[in-house]
């Protein structure tokens, strides 16, 4: 445990940031899961709106450095390829 007041404050700040980051990552994972489920059974319009929302959340998290920007780009690319493959199969 920290002894100095500055170390105690740093611990509080770290804990707040950790909780905020974990919540953001969890929200992204849920969003991606919803999109993957919708790709299989949803209409193309629903898939596009969900895809735009997912991209928005990924970009926002990357901009705030919750996730690495390259990881966000990679995930967006994977999801776009998934949607294109499902559209081509239909």
N, CA and C atoms as an extended XYZ file, in Angstrom:
270
Properties=species:S:1:pos:R:3:atomname:S:1:resname:S:1:resid:I:1 pbc="F F F"
N         0.832       -1.181        0.000 N   UNK     1
C         0.000        0.000        0.000 CA  UNK     1
C         0.882        1.252        0.000 C   UNK     1
N         0.407        2.292       -0.649 N   UNK     2
C         1.208        3.521       -0.710 CA  UNK     2
C         1.236        4.237        0.640 C   UNK     2
N         2.313        4.964        0.856 N   UNK     3
C         2.481        5.677        2.124 CA  UNK     3
C         2.306        7.177        1.940 C   UNK     3
N         2.857        7.720        0.885 N   UNK     4
C         2.778        9.162        0.688 CA  UNK     4
C         1.428        9.547        0.100 C   UNK     4
N         1.065       10.793        0.292 N   UNK     5
C        -0.237       11.256       -0.188 CA  UNK     5
C        -0.301       11.248       -1.718 C   UNK     5
N         0.822       11.562       -2.353 N   UNK     6
C         0.828       11.569       -3.816 CA  UNK     6
C         0.690       10.145       -4.363 C   UNK     6
N         1.287        9.192       -3.679 N   UNK     7
C         1.162        7.796       -4.105 CA  UNK     7
C        -0.266        7.297       -3.894 C   UNK     7
N        -0.902        7.746       -2.811 N   UNK     8
C        -2.301        7.371       -2.565 CA  UNK     8
C        -3.212        7.945       -3.649 C   UNK     8
N        -2.968        9.185       -4.015 N   UNK     9
C        -3.766        9.817       -5.067 CA  UNK     9
C        -3.551        9.092       -6.395 C   UNK     9
N        -2.322        8.743       -6.678 N   UNK    10
C        -2.009        8.023       -7.900 CA  UNK    10
C        -2.735        6.686       -7.948 C   UNK    10
N        -2.815        6.015       -6.820 N   UNK    11
C        -3.534        4.743       -6.748 CA  UNK    11
C        -5.027        4.939       -7.033 C   UNK    11
N        -5.602        5.998       -6.468 N   UNK    12
C        -7.026        6.288       -6.722 CA  UNK    12
C        -7.260        6.581       -8.201 C   UNK    12
N        -6.383        7.380       -8.792 N   UNK    13
C        -6.534        7.726      -10.206 CA  UNK    13
C        -6.408        6.488      -11.092 C   UNK    13
N        -5.446        5.647      -10.773 N   UNK    14
C        -5.230        4.427      -11.551 CA  UNK    14
C        -6.452        3.528      -11.493 C   UNK    14
N        -7.039        3.411      -10.315 N   UNK    15
C        -8.224        2.562      -10.150 CA  UNK    15
C        -9.411        3.108      -10.948 C   UNK    15
N        -9.588        4.417      -10.932 N   UNK    16
C       -10.678        5.024      -11.708 CA  UNK    16
C       -10.476        4.788      -13.205 C   UNK    16
N        -9.245        4.994      -13.657 N   UNK    17
C        -8.948        4.794      -15.081 CA  UNK    17
C        -9.147        3.331      -15.474 C   UNK    17
N        -8.729        2.426      -14.610 N   UNK    18
C        -8.870        0.997      -14.881 CA  UNK    18
C       -10.344        0.626      -15.037 C   UNK    18
N       -11.171        1.110      -14.142 N   UNK    19
C       -12.610        0.809      -14.220 CA  UNK    19
C       -13.220        1.382      -15.494 C   UNK    19
N       -12.847        2.601      -15.835 N   UNK    20
C       -13.378        3.245      -17.033 CA  UNK    20
C       -12.944        2.496      -18.295 C   UNK    20
N       -11.670        2.102      -18.335 N   UNK    21
C       -11.156        1.382      -19.495 CA  UNK    21
C       -11.805        0.014      -19.637 C   UNK    21
N       -11.965       -0.687      -18.515 N   UNK    22
C       -12.585       -2.017      -18.566 CA  UNK    22
C       -14.037       -1.931      -19.018 C   UNK    22
N       -14.739       -0.895      -18.595 N   UNK    23
C       -16.128       -0.710      -19.019 CA  UNK    23
C       -16.198       -0.436      -20.517 C   UNK    23
N       -15.274        0.372      -21.010 N   UNK    24
C       -15.252        0.693      -22.442 CA  UNK    24
C       -14.929       -0.553      -23.268 C   UNK    24
N       -13.978       -1.344      -22.823 N   UNK    25
C       -13.608       -2.560      -23.541 CA  UNK    25
C       -14.766       -3.547      -23.536 C   UNK    25
N       -15.456       -3.656      -22.406 N   UNK    26
C       -16.604       -4.561      -22.314 CA  UNK    26
C       -17.708       -4.102      -23.265 C   UNK    26
N       -17.954       -2.799      -23.340 N   UNK    27
C       -18.982       -2.271      -24.237 CA  UNK    27
C       -18.639       -2.577      -25.694 C   UNK    27
N       -17.365       -2.474      -26.040 N   UNK    28
C       -16.940       -2.777      -27.406 CA  UNK    28
C       -17.153       -4.251      -27.714 C   UNK    28
N       -16.787       -5.112      -26.768 N   UNK    29
C       -16.957       -6.549      -26.987 CA  UNK    29
C       -18.422       -6.917      -27.168 C   UNK    29
N       -19.289       -6.312      -26.367 N   UNK    30
C       -20.733       -6.580      -26.495 CA  UNK    30
C       -21.238       -6.080      -27.842 C   UNK    30
N       -20.776       -4.907      -28.255 N   UNK    31
C       -21.186       -4.340      -29.536 CA  UNK    31
C       -20.764       -5.244      -30.689 C   UNK    31
N       -19.557       -5.750      -30.640 N   UNK    32
C       -19.058       -6.637      -31.699 CA  UNK    32
C       -19.848       -7.941      -31.712 C   UNK    32
N       -20.153       -8.450      -30.532 N   UNK    33
C       -20.944       -9.678      -30.446 CA  UNK    33
C       -22.336       -9.466      -31.042 C   UNK    33
N       -22.951       -8.332      -30.743 N   UNK    34
C       -24.269       -8.032      -31.310 CA  UNK    34
C       -24.197       -7.946      -32.831 C   UNK    34
N       -23.149       -7.335      -33.342 N   UNK    35
C       -22.989       -7.219      -34.789 CA  UNK    35
C       -22.818       -8.590      -35.429 C   UNK    35
N       -21.986       -9.431      -34.831 N   UNK    36
C       -21.783      -10.778      -35.385 CA  UNK    36
C       -23.085      -11.586      -35.389 C   UNK    36
N       -23.870      -11.461      -34.334 N   UNK    37
C       -25.151      -12.158      -34.288 CA  UNK    37
C       -26.101      -11.629      -35.354 C   UNK    37
N       -26.086      -10.321      -35.564 N   UNK    38
C       -26.987       -9.688      -36.517 CA  UNK    38
C       -26.605      -10.006      -37.958 C   UNK    38
N       -25.325      -10.215      -38.217 N   UNK    39
C       -24.873      -10.529      -39.574 CA  UNK    39
C       -25.521      -11.818      -40.056 C   UNK    39
N       -25.687      -12.769      -39.157 N   UNK    40
C       -26.264      -14.048      -39.542 CA  UNK    40
C       -27.752      -13.990      -39.829 C   UNK    40
N       -28.484      -13.166      -39.085 N   UNK    41
C       -29.931      -13.223      -39.212 CA  UNK    41
C       -30.622      -11.892      -39.449 C   UNK    41
N       -29.917      -10.802      -39.478 N   UNK    42
C       -30.533       -9.487      -39.626 CA  UNK    42
C       -30.611       -9.044      -41.075 C   UNK    42
N       -31.370       -7.977      -41.285 N   UNK    43
C       -31.470       -7.406      -42.624 CA  UNK    43
C       -30.220       -6.583      -42.917 C   UNK    43
N       -29.929       -6.362      -44.186 N   UNK    44
C       -28.725       -5.581      -44.526 CA  UNK    44
C       -28.735       -4.162      -43.946 C   UNK    44
N       -29.914       -3.553      -43.852 N   UNK    45
C       -29.981       -2.208      -43.275 CA  UNK    45
C       -29.631       -2.225      -41.791 C   UNK    45
N       -30.136       -3.212      -41.085 N   UNK    46
C       -29.813       -3.335      -39.664 CA  UNK    46
C       -28.326       -3.582      -39.474 C   UNK    46
N       -27.771       -4.432      -40.328 N   UNK    47
C       -26.345       -4.753      -40.221 CA  UNK    47
C       -25.514       -3.498      -40.451 C   UNK    47
N       -25.885       -2.693      -41.430 N   UNK    48
C       -25.112       -1.478      -41.723 CA  UNK    48
C       -25.170       -0.479      -40.568 C   UNK    48
N       -26.360       -0.293      -39.985 N   UNK    49
C       -26.455        0.654      -38.870 CA  UNK    49
C       -25.661        0.152      -37.664 C   UNK    49
N       -25.723       -1.144      -37.410 N   UNK    50
C       -24.968       -1.720      -36.289 CA  UNK    50
C       -23.462       -1.634      -36.563 C   UNK    50
N       -23.065       -1.832      -37.813 N   UNK    51
C       -21.660       -1.741      -38.199 CA  UNK    51
C       -21.138       -0.317      -37.990 C   UNK    51
N       -21.936        0.678      -38.370 N   UNK    52
C       -21.526        2.070      -38.181 CA  UNK    52
C       -21.363        2.395      -36.697 C   UNK    52
N       -22.271        1.892      -35.879 N   UNK    53
C       -22.177        2.131      -34.446 CA  UNK    53
C       -20.946        1.450      -33.851 C   UNK    53
N       -20.663        0.243      -34.327 N   UNK    54
C       -19.484       -0.483      -33.851 CA  UNK    54
C       -18.205        0.258      -34.221 C   UNK    54
N       -18.148        0.734      -35.446 N   UNK    55
C       -16.963        1.486      -35.891 CA  UNK    55
C       -16.790        2.762      -35.074 C   UNK    55
N       -17.904        3.402      -34.783 N   UNK    56
C       -17.841        4.626      -33.987 CA  UNK    56
C       -17.250        4.347      -32.610 C   UNK    56
N       -17.701        3.264      -31.984 N   UNK    57
C       -17.189        2.922      -30.658 CA  UNK    57
C       -15.720        2.529      -30.708 C   UNK    57
N       -15.330        1.790      -31.738 N   UNK    58
C       -13.922        1.408      -31.873 CA  UNK    58
C       -13.039        2.632      -32.070 C   UNK    58
N       -13.469        3.543      -32.933 N   UNK    59
C       -12.682        4.749      -33.182 CA  UNK    59
C       -12.560        5.608      -31.926 C   UNK    59
N       -13.651        5.704      -31.192 N   UNK    60
C       -13.635        6.503      -29.974 CA  UNK    60
C       -12.667        5.909      -28.944 C   UNK    60
N       -12.709        4.593      -28.794 N   UNK    61
C       -11.808        3.939      -27.848 CA  UNK    61
C       -10.357        4.070      -28.284 C   UNK    61
N       -10.116        3.983      -29.582 N   UNK    62
C        -8.749        4.128      -30.086 CA  UNK    62
C        -8.257        5.555      -29.890 C   UNK    62
N        -9.144        6.520      -30.106 N   UNK    63
C        -8.760        7.919      -29.938 CA  UNK    63
C        -8.408        8.222      -28.485 C   UNK    63
N        -9.130        7.600      -27.560 N   UNK    64
C        -8.857        7.806      -26.136 CA  UNK    64
C        -7.768        6.873      -25.612 C   UNK    64
N        -7.204        6.047      -26.512 N   UNK    65
C        -6.125        5.112      -26.191 CA  UNK    65
C        -6.551        4.025      -25.205 C   UNK    65
N        -7.850        3.708      -25.187 N   UNK    66
C        -8.311        2.575      -24.389 CA  UNK    66
C        -7.813        1.298      -25.049 C   UNK    66
N        -7.903        1.257      -26.377 N   UNK    67
C        -7.293        0.172      -27.141 CA  UNK    67
C        -6.317        0.801      -28.126 C   UNK    67
N        -5.413        0.011      -28.631 N   UNK    68
C        -4.426        0.523      -29.571 CA  UNK    68
C        -5.110        0.847      -30.895 C   UNK    68
N        -4.729        1.945      -31.536 N   UNK    69
C        -5.361        2.299      -32.811 CA  UNK    69
C        -5.244        1.222      -33.889 C   UNK    69
N        -4.112        0.520      -33.904 N   UNK    70
C        -3.965       -0.559      -34.887 CA  UNK    70
C        -4.915       -1.714      -34.584 C   UNK    70
N        -5.176       -1.963      -33.320 N   UNK    71
C        -6.127       -3.014      -32.936 CA  UNK    71
C        -7.529       -2.641      -33.387 C   UNK    71
N        -7.878       -1.376      -33.260 N   UNK    72
C        -9.189       -0.912      -33.715 CA  UNK    72
C        -9.299       -1.043      -35.230 C   UNK    72
N        -8.257       -0.663      -35.944 N   UNK    73
C        -8.264       -0.771      -37.396 CA  UNK    73
C        -8.373       -2.226      -37.838 C   UNK    73
N        -7.645       -3.094      -37.154 N   UNK    74
C        -7.688       -4.516      -37.475 CA  UNK    74
C        -9.086       -5.091      -37.243 C   UNK    74
N        -9.716       -4.720      -36.145 N   UNK    75
C       -11.045       -5.217      -35.828 CA  UNK    75
C       -12.073       -4.697      -36.833 C   UNK    75
N       -11.948       -3.429      -37.234 N   UNK    76
C       -12.866       -2.865      -38.231 CA  UNK    76
C       -12.723       -3.604      -39.556 C   UNK    76
N       -11.498       -3.908      -39.933 N   UNK    77
C       -11.243       -4.630      -41.177 CA  UNK    77
C       -11.840       -6.025      -41.130 C   UNK    77
N       -11.661       -6.709      -40.021 N   UNK    78
C       -12.207       -8.064      -39.871 CA  UNK    78
C       -13.725       -8.061      -39.973 C   UNK    78
N       -14.358       -7.088      -39.323 N   UNK    79
C       -15.816       -7.027      -39.348 CA  UNK    79
C       -16.330       -6.677      -40.747 C   UNK    79
N       -15.628       -5.777      -41.431 N   UNK    80
C       -16.036       -5.413      -42.793 CA  UNK    80
C       -15.923       -6.613      -43.727 C   UNK    80
N       -14.845       -7.383      -43.574 N   UNK    81
C       -14.691       -8.587      -44.405 CA  UNK    81
C       -15.785       -9.603      -44.109 C   UNK    81
N       -16.143       -9.741      -42.832 N   UNK    82
C       -17.210      -10.661      -42.442 CA  UNK    82
C       -18.530      -10.266      -43.087 C   UNK    82
N       -18.848       -8.993      -43.044 N   UNK    83
C       -20.098       -8.500      -43.630 CA  UNK    83
C       -20.091       -8.699      -45.147 C   UNK    83
N       -18.958       -8.414      -45.784 N   UNK    84
C       -18.860       -8.590      -47.234 CA  UNK    84
C       -19.021      -10.061      -47.619 C   UNK    84
N       -18.442      -10.948      -46.847 N   UNK    85
C       -18.525      -12.386      -47.147 CA  UNK    85
C       -19.959      -12.880      -47.015 C   UNK    85
N       -20.654      -12.414      -45.972 N   UNK    86
C       -22.045      -12.833      -45.784 CA  UNK    86
C       -22.941      -12.263      -46.877 C   UNK    86
N       -22.645      -11.038      -47.302 N   UNK    87
C       -23.445      -10.417      -48.358 CA  UNK    87
C       -23.209      -11.142      -49.690 C   UNK    87
N       -21.984      -11.546      -49.955 N   UNK    88
C       -21.668      -12.241      -51.199 CA  UNK    88
C       -22.280      -13.646      -51.216 C   UNK    88
N       -22.377      -14.264      -50.036 N   UNK    89
C       -22.939      -15.604      -49.955 CA  UNK    89
C       -24.443      -15.611      -50.221 C   UNK    89
N       -25.096      -14.496      -49.904 N   UNK    90
C       -26.543      -14.417      -50.109 CA  UNK    90
C       -26.875      -14.052      -51.496 C   UNK    90
